[in-house]
Amino acid sequence: MLNLESSYSLRRARLVSADDIAMTCRVRLARNLERERFPDWATGKDRERVLETVCGAVMREAGEFRVSAVAALDEQARDVLCEMHLASQDLMAREVGGGVAYAPDGSVCVMVNEEDHLRIQGFAKGLELEAAWRAADALDTALERHLPYAWTPRYGYLTACPSNVGTGLRAGAMLHLLGLRLLGEIEAVVRGLERMRLLVRGVAGEGSEAAGQIYQVSNMDTLGRDEAETVGRVKRICTEVVRQEYQARVRLVRESPLVLADCLARSLSVLQSARLMSTAEALEFLSALRLGAALGLVTRLKVADVDRLILLMQPGHLQKSLGLALTPEERDEMRAVFLRRRVASLRLKG
């Protein structure tokens, strides 16, 4: 049996790190061009014109950015961009006039002709929402020198969806909340967030399930809100959720060690022996390993290692690493092989 109480005592300082729970954060700015139809109402020719205009502005201000039209990307390349959160599935379905421009390090990007003409996104680690906001805001300011944004003194920035009118700003963080799930408390936390008018979604964004107990938490309101206030409010609330998850992990170790030990043992056993593994299944089992790594209960494994596996086992990255185009069934087989090799030497402490 795992010596959980001893391991917890030795590793307690590591639990204080918010990065073990808050994986990444993002600030997104929705913008549109004057006298241009919103993408869903525009013709293909309209969208192509907007794409050319926006990409031209991006290249003038950030020549090192990589710019791709959706039509020029194969399915694998589209999957990779979505898995890196540089593009959405909706954008990748925009065959005519869709595009994405992003910094080589993935810290900031522009989606062109998704729901709005521009969706500028800044990313940062953990709960560094101010850094994500600065990255998005700097690019927004630079592009505004070349692009006539649709804006009014009364309403602010005009957007395709009324819920984004105003600042057009959505700030959010991706949180790993497996401890709260194992204690049966996650539903109450989600309801509380929704009462505070925060959106709670799965790892793939709108309409997705929280596979692996990874949740995206972001603001709902933009009209009449100050940008700094919004970013600060989301950070304060997410910090409180992180605190609750931390306390849940402490209680798991102290009060329910068998629940934790069983979750880790089952997950590692399946990862080391399965011959077929879907993306959703892999995320569930890797989520447990991530918790074990954060608690210091898995040998030679860091949280960053698990985050890397979560990315590399997804369809686009898996096929890219193999240099192959695989059917879904073949992907499940190769994903199992990939994960077996990566976790073969891991052991639970105790």
Backbone torsions as a table, in degrees:
resi	resn	phi	psi	omega
1	MET	NA	146.2	179.0
2	LEU	-65.0	134.9	174.4
3	ASN	-84.2	74.4	-170.7
4	LEU	-67.7	-40.4	-177.0
5	GLU	-64.0	-40.2	178.8
6	SER	-66.8	-44.8	-178.3
7	SER	-64.3	-38.7	178.9
8	TYR	-62.8	-43.7	-178.2
9	SER	-61.0	-38.2	-178.7
10	LEU	-73.8	-27.4	-170.4
11	ARG	-111.1	8.5	-170.6
12	ARG	-56.0	-38.7	-177.2
13	ALA	-59.5	-32.5	-178.8
14	ARG	-67.0	-28.5	-178.2
15	LEU	-66.1	-21.9	-177.4
16	VAL	-69.9	-22.5	-177.9
17	SER	-66.2	120.6	178.5
18	ALA	-66.7	-24.1	-177.9
19	ASP	-66.4	-21.4	175.5
20	ASP	-68.1	-24.5	-175.9
21	ILE	-110.6	-48.9	176.0
22	ALA	-85.8	110.8	-172.3
23	MET	-80.7	-55.3	178.4
24	THR	-148.1	167.0	174.0
25	CYS	-137.3	163.4	-174.8
26	ARG	-148.9	144.2	168.5
27	VAL	-123.0	127.5	-177.8
28	ARG	-119.2	135.2	177.9
29	LEU	-116.6	123.1	178.0
30	ALA	-93.7	127.5	-178.9
31	ARG	-138.0	151.4	177.0
32	ASN	-137.4	158.4	-179.1
33	LEU	-92.8	143.7	175.9
34	GLU	-60.8	145.8	172.9
35	ARG	58.8	24.0	174.0
36	GLU	-122.7	136.9	177.8
37	ARG	-65.2	147.2	173.4
38	PHE	-60.2	150.0	-173.3
39	PRO	-51.1	-41.5	-177.3
40	ASP	-70.3	-17.2	178.8
41	TRP	-106.0	-5.7	-174.9
42	ALA	-85.5	158.7	171.7
43	THR	-80.7	166.7	177.1
44	GLY	-58.8	-38.6	179.5
45	LYS	-65.4	-39.2	177.2
46	ASP	-60.2	-46.5	-177.1
47	ARG	-66.7	-38.0	177.5
48	GLU	-62.3	-38.8	179.1
49	ARG	-65.1	-44.4	178.5
50	VAL	-62.7	-43.5	179.7
51	LEU	-58.7	-45.7	179.9
52	GLU	-63.6	-41.6	-179.0
53	THR	-65.0	-47.6	-177.5
54	VAL	-67.3	-44.9	-179.2
55	CYS	-65.1	-34.0	175.6
56	GLY	-62.7	-41.9	178.4
57	ALA	-66.1	-41.0	178.8
58	VAL	-61.1	-45.5	-177.8
59	MET	-67.4	-30.6	176.9
60	ARG	-69.4	-35.7	-176.8
61	GLU	-94.1	-26.9	-176.2
62	ALA	-143.5	74.9	-174.5
63	GLY	-62.8	-18.8	-179.4
64	GLU	-82.4	-7.5	-179.6
65	PHE	-65.6	148.5	172.2
66	ARG	-93.5	128.6	-175.8
67	VAL	-119.7	129.4	-179.2
68	SER	-137.7	133.4	169.6
69	ALA	-83.3	140.8	-179.1
70	VAL	-56.7	-40.4	-177.2
71	ALA	-60.6	-23.8	-178.4
72	ALA	-89.6	-2.4	-176.1
73	LEU	-101.6	138.5	173.5
74	ASP	-82.3	175.6	-175.1
75	GLU	-60.8	-39.1	-179.0
76	GLN	-64.5	-44.9	-180.0
77	ALA	-64.5	-36.7	177.1
78	ARG	-64.9	-42.7	178.6
79	ASP	-61.0	-42.2	-178.8
80	VAL	-60.8	-44.6	179.7
81	LEU	-63.3	-40.3	178.4
82	CYS	-66.2	-41.1	-178.9
83	GLU	-66.7	-26.1	176.3
84	MET	-88.5	0.6	-179.7
85	HIS	64.9	22.1	175.9
86	LEU	-87.4	-13.4	178.9
87	ALA	-150.3	160.2	178.2
88	SER	-106.1	162.3	176.0
89	GLN	-61.0	-37.8	178.7
90	ASP	-61.4	-41.9	178.7
91	LEU	-66.1	-42.0	-178.4
92	MET	-66.7	-15.7	175.2
93	ALA	-87.5	-4.5	-178.3
94	ARG	-86.9	81.0	-175.3
95	GLU	-63.0	-34.8	-177.9
96	VAL	-109.2	112.8	174.9
97	GLY	90.2	-2.7	177.0
98	GLY	-83.2	147.7	179.0
99	GLY	-164.9	167.1	178.4
100	VAL	-144.8	140.4	175.1
101	ALA	-128.4	133.2	-174.7
102	TYR	-148.7	151.8	176.7
103	ALA	-69.3	147.0	-178.8
104	PRO	-56.1	-31.4	179.9
105	ASP	-87.3	1.1	177.0
106	GLY	72.7	14.6	-176.7
107	SER	-79.0	-20.8	-179.3
108	VAL	-154.3	147.2	179.7
109	CYS	-152.9	166.5	174.8
110	VAL	-128.9	120.4	169.8
111	MET	-91.2	130.9	-176.1
112	VAL	-112.0	126.0	177.4
113	ASN	65.4	40.5	167.1
114	GLU	-81.9	-113.4	173.4
115	GLU	-79.4	-34.1	175.8
116	ASP	-115.4	166.6	179.6
117	HIS	-60.4	-42.5	177.4
118	LEU	-130.0	137.0	166.6
119	ARG	-127.9	102.2	-176.6
120	ILE	-89.8	126.8	-176.4
121	GLN	-124.8	131.8	172.9
122	GLY	-114.4	138.9	-176.0
123	PHE	-122.1	152.1	175.4
124	ALA	-154.4	166.5	-179.1
125	LYS	-81.8	160.0	174.0
126	GLY	52.1	-130.6	179.2
127	LEU	-108.9	30.4	179.4
128	GLU	-81.3	60.2	-175.7
129	LEU	-64.0	-32.9	178.3
130	GLU	-62.3	-38.4	178.6
131	ALA	-66.3	-41.2	177.4
132	ALA	-63.4	-40.8	179.3
133	TRP	-64.6	-44.0	179.2
134	ARG	-60.0	-40.7	-179.1
135	ALA	-64.5	-46.5	179.9
136	ALA	-67.2	-42.1	-177.0
137	ASP	-66.2	-38.5	179.5
138	ALA	-63.5	-42.9	178.9
139	LEU	-69.3	-39.0	177.4
140	ASP	-58.6	-46.8	-180.0
141	THR	-62.7	-41.4	179.8
142	ALA	-64.6	-44.0	-178.2
143	LEU	-69.5	-31.0	-178.8
144	GLU	-65.1	-19.2	175.9
145	ARG	-67.7	-21.8	-176.2
146	HIS	-114.9	-18.8	-172.8
147	LEU	-116.0	131.1	178.2
148	PRO	-81.8	94.6	-178.4
149	TYR	-69.6	147.1	174.3
150	ALA	-80.0	112.5	-173.8
151	TRP	-150.9	144.3	174.8
152	THR	-132.6	149.5	179.6
153	PRO	-61.0	-30.7	-176.3
154	ARG	-78.3	-45.0	-172.4
155	TYR	-105.0	-18.8	-175.1
156	GLY	88.3	-143.9	-178.9
157	TYR	-74.0	133.9	-178.7
158	LEU	-92.7	134.8	-174.5
159	THR	-133.0	163.2	-178.1
160	ALA	-65.0	-37.5	178.6
161	CYS	-102.3	127.7	-179.2
162	PRO	-56.8	-26.5	-178.3
163	SER	-68.1	-14.0	180.0
164	ASN	-102.9	-4.4	-179.1
165	VAL	-62.6	144.0	-179.6
166	GLY	116.9	-112.0	177.4
167	THR	-79.0	-24.0	-174.6
168	GLY	68.0	15.3	-172.4
169	LEU	-101.1	128.8	170.2
170	ARG	-121.6	122.7	177.2
171	ALA	-113.8	137.4	-178.3
172	GLY	-160.0	166.6	178.7
173	ALA	-134.8	151.5	176.5
174	MET	-100.2	117.6	-172.2
175	LEU	-116.4	136.2	177.5
176	HIS	-97.5	109.4	-169.7
177	LEU	-120.1	42.5	-178.6
178	LEU	-67.6	-33.2	178.7
179	GLY	-59.9	-45.2	177.9
180	LEU	-64.4	-35.6	177.7
181	ARG	-66.2	-45.2	-178.5
182	LEU	-64.0	-27.6	177.5
183	LEU	-90.8	0.9	178.4
184	GLY	72.9	26.7	-175.3
185	GLU	-112.8	-0.1	-173.4
186	ILE	-67.3	-36.4	-177.9
187	GLU	-62.0	-40.8	179.0
188	ALA	-64.6	-39.0	178.9
189	VAL	-65.5	-44.0	179.6
190	VAL	-63.0	-43.1	178.6
191	ARG	-61.7	-39.6	178.1
192	GLY	-63.2	-41.3	177.9
193	LEU	-64.1	-42.0	-179.9
194	GLU	-66.1	-34.5	176.4
195	ARG	-65.4	-28.3	176.3
196	MET	-86.1	12.6	178.4
197	ARG	60.1	47.6	169.0
198	LEU	-112.4	144.7	176.5
199	LEU	-86.5	135.8	177.5
200	VAL	-123.3	116.8	-176.0
201	ARG	-130.8	173.0	176.7
202	GLY	-82.3	-179.0	-174.2
203	VAL	-62.7	-27.7	-178.1
204	ALA	-91.2	6.2	176.1
205	GLY	94.7	-153.8	-171.3
206	GLU	-56.1	129.6	176.5
207	GLY	82.7	-0.9	-176.6
208	SER	-95.5	155.5	176.0
209	GLU	-82.7	156.6	-179.8
210	ALA	-83.9	67.8	179.1
211	ALA	-62.0	138.4	-178.8
212	GLY	69.2	14.0	-178.4
213	GLN	56.0	39.5	173.8
214	ILE	-107.8	122.1	-173.0
215	TYR	-119.8	141.7	169.3
216	GLN	-99.0	124.7	179.7
217	VAL	-117.5	124.9	-177.1
218	SER	-147.6	165.5	-179.7
219	ASN	-72.8	153.6	179.8
220	MET	-102.3	-34.9	-172.3
221	ASP	-99.8	140.3	177.9
222	THR	-129.8	-26.7	-177.0
223	LEU	-74.9	128.8	178.0
224	GLY	75.1	14.3	-179.1
225	ARG	-108.3	145.3	173.8
226	ASP	-84.4	139.6	-176.5
227	GLU	-60.9	-48.2	-179.2
228	ALA	-63.2	-38.6	178.7
229	GLU	-63.0	-42.9	-179.9
230	THR	-62.8	-48.2	179.9
231	VAL	-60.7	-44.4	-179.7
232	GLY	-64.5	-39.7	-179.3
233	ARG	-66.3	-45.3	179.3
234	VAL	-61.8	-40.9	179.5
235	LYS	-64.2	-42.6	-179.5
236	ARG	-62.7	-43.3	-178.2
237	ILE	-68.9	-43.1	178.6
238	CYS	-64.3	-35.1	176.3
239	THR	-61.9	-38.3	177.3
240	GLU	-67.7	-39.1	176.9
241	VAL	-64.2	-40.9	176.5
242	VAL	-59.4	-41.6	178.2
243	ARG	-62.0	-41.4	179.3
244	GLN	-65.5	-39.8	177.5
245	GLU	-65.7	-40.2	176.9
246	TYR	-58.2	-46.9	179.4
247	GLN	-64.1	-35.9	177.2
248	ALA	-63.0	-39.8	179.0
249	ARG	-67.2	-39.3	176.5
250	VAL	-60.9	-45.2	-178.9
251	ARG	-68.1	-34.5	176.1
252	LEU	-59.2	-47.4	-178.5
253	VAL	-65.2	-42.1	-174.4
254	ARG	-81.6	-39.1	-169.5
255	GLU	-109.9	-25.9	-176.9
256	SER	-132.1	54.1	-176.3
257	PRO	-62.4	-31.7	179.5
258	LEU	-68.5	-36.8	176.8
259	VAL	-60.7	-46.3	179.5
260	LEU	-65.8	-46.7	-179.0
261	ALA	-61.1	-41.2	179.7
262	ASP	-64.9	-43.0	179.3
263	CYS	-60.2	-46.5	-179.2
264	LEU	-67.5	-44.4	-176.7
265	ALA	-65.3	-44.4	179.2
266	ARG	-62.0	-45.2	-176.2
267	SER	-64.6	-46.7	-179.5
268	LEU	-65.1	-38.8	179.8
269	SER	-61.8	-44.8	-180.0
270	VAL	-65.8	-44.6	179.7
271	LEU	-61.0	-32.2	-178.5
272	GLN	-85.2	-8.3	-175.0
273	SER	-130.5	-17.5	-174.8
274	ALA	-64.1	145.9	176.7
275	ARG	-104.0	-16.8	174.6
276	LEU	-134.5	139.6	-177.3
277	MET	-151.3	115.0	176.1
278	SER	-76.2	165.3	178.7
279	THR	-60.6	-44.9	-177.7
280	ALA	-64.2	-42.1	178.1
281	GLU	-63.0	-45.4	-179.0
282	ALA	-60.4	-40.0	-179.4
283	LEU	-64.7	-39.0	178.0
284	GLU	-61.9	-46.9	-177.7
285	PHE	-71.4	-39.0	177.4
286	LEU	-67.1	-29.8	175.8
287	SER	-60.3	-42.8	178.2
288	ALA	-64.5	-42.2	177.8
289	LEU	-62.9	-34.7	178.9
290	ARG	-63.6	-42.1	176.4
291	LEU	-63.1	-44.3	178.5
292	GLY	-60.8	-39.7	178.1
293	ALA	-65.3	-41.5	179.8
294	ALA	-63.4	-33.6	179.8
295	LEU	-87.0	-3.6	-179.8
296	GLY	72.9	30.6	-175.3
297	LEU	-106.6	4.9	177.9
298	VAL	-124.5	129.0	-176.6
299	THR	-66.2	140.8	172.5
300	ARG	52.6	37.8	-179.0
301	LEU	-136.4	127.4	175.8
302	LYS	-109.7	158.6	178.6
303	VAL	-57.3	-40.9	-179.9
304	ALA	-61.9	-32.9	177.6
305	ASP	-63.6	-42.2	-179.8
306	VAL	-68.7	-40.7	178.0
307	ASP	-59.3	-37.6	177.7
308	ARG	-66.1	-41.8	178.0
309	LEU	-63.9	-39.5	179.2
310	ILE	-58.8	-38.6	178.2
311	LEU	-74.1	-46.8	-172.4
312	LEU	-71.2	-21.6	-178.3
313	MET	-86.1	-4.3	-179.1
314	GLN	-76.4	156.9	-168.1
315	PRO	-51.5	-50.2	-176.7
316	GLY	-64.7	-49.0	-179.2
317	HIS	-66.4	-36.9	179.5
318	LEU	-62.4	-47.5	-179.8
319	GLN	-67.8	-37.2	178.8
320	LYS	-62.9	-42.8	-178.8
321	SER	-66.8	-31.0	-179.9
322	LEU	-87.7	-15.6	-176.8
323	GLY	68.7	30.1	-175.9
324	LEU	-131.9	154.1	169.0
325	ALA	-103.0	115.9	-172.2
326	LEU	-114.6	150.8	170.9
327	THR	-74.1	163.4	177.3
328	PRO	-55.0	-39.4	179.8
329	GLU	-65.9	-42.0	178.6
330	GLU	-66.1	-36.2	177.8
331	ARG	-63.1	-42.0	179.2
332	ASP	-60.9	-38.8	178.7
333	GLU	-68.7	-46.5	-177.0
334	MET	-71.5	-30.3	176.2
335	ARG	-64.6	-41.9	178.0
336	ALA	-62.7	-43.0	178.1
337	VAL	-61.6	-48.0	-179.4
338	PHE	-56.7	-48.1	-177.3
339	LEU	-71.3	-37.5	177.3
340	ARG	-57.2	-43.9	-179.0
341	ARG	-66.1	-38.7	-175.8
342	ARG	-73.6	-27.3	-175.2
343	VAL	-110.4	4.2	-173.1
344	ALA	-56.3	-36.0	-173.9
345	SER	-91.9	-2.4	-176.6
346	LEU	-75.0	145.6	176.4
347	ARG	-138.8	150.3	174.0
348	LEU	-80.8	140.5	-179.4
349	LYS	-75.7	148.4	175.9
350	GLY	124.2	NA	NA
